């Protein structure tokens, strides 16, 4: 499914939240990273060509590595760890 690109404002907001989580919590465990990417790869919002989330616009191989609150990092609340 093709999704519209998020606005620059939405992408900037997501970047700020992700950066804050990275500063506070560092890096996610390897297990959490693999789980998050698997979740993204199966999500209809994920763009497999660009490897970006259609909802927040983030490059998911990088964002999935960020530690912190999964509910703050995934805009669809699909990450459980």
N, C-alpha and C positions, 0 to 999 in steps of 0.2 A: 504494500500500500504506500502510495506517495503522500507525504504530508507537507503542508506549507512550511516554509522556513520561519523560525521564531524571529521576532523583531530584535533589533540591535539592543533595545532597552532590556528585553527579556534575557538576552545572552549576557549582557553586562551584569545584570542582577545575579544570574546564576554563577558567573565568574567570581563575583564578590563573596557570595555565600560559600562557594567551593574553596576559595582562597582562605577564608576565615576558618573553615573546618581543617584545612591542611596545616595552618599555623598552629591551631590548638591541639590537633590530634595526630599529626604526622601521617604515616603511611598505613594503609590497611594490610591485614595479613594476606598471605598468598591464597589461603582458602576463601576469604571474603572477596578478594579480587577476582578469582575464577568464577565464583558464584555470581557476582555482579555482572561480569561480562556475559556469562551464559544467559542471564536474565535479559540483558540488553539485546543480545543476538536473536532472542525469540520474541522480542517486543515489536509490534507493528509500527511503532514510532521510530525505530532504529533504521538509519540509512546505511546499508551494508557497503555501499560504494565509498562514501566519505567517512564512514565509521563514526558518524555524529548522531546525537539524539535529535529527533525532529521536534521535540517539545522544548528543550532548553538550548539546543545548538552546540552543546559541548562535545568535544572529541572524547569519546567514551573510554578508549584504552588508557587515557591519562586520568580522567575523572574517577574511574573505578578504582584506581590505586590510592585515592585519598582516603585517609581514615576519618572517623567522625560519625555523626548521626546519619544513618542511611536515609531517614525520612527527609532530612534537609538536603541531601545530595541528589536523590532521584525525584524529579518533579511529578512522577506518577505514583510514588510510594510503592515501588515494586521491589526495592532492595530490602531484604530483611536483616542483613548483617553487613 
